[in-house]
């Protein structure tokens, strides 16, 4: 979760630096969306492993989140070249 948060901050900062370059802005925006989606799944897993969600609730939430993301065209995540 820490890594994803740090990467989100980096992308947001870089977006400001490349303002006006449509190609770079689009690529960074896609990366930011991927990171935000990844963060949602990581947060859900953290809630489960921390005992904040029971197994059944976790599975239900995971299924709902997956369905919403697929419906919005956000899954599968785009491939990042790292």
Beta strands, then each sheet from edge to edge (+ up, - down):
end
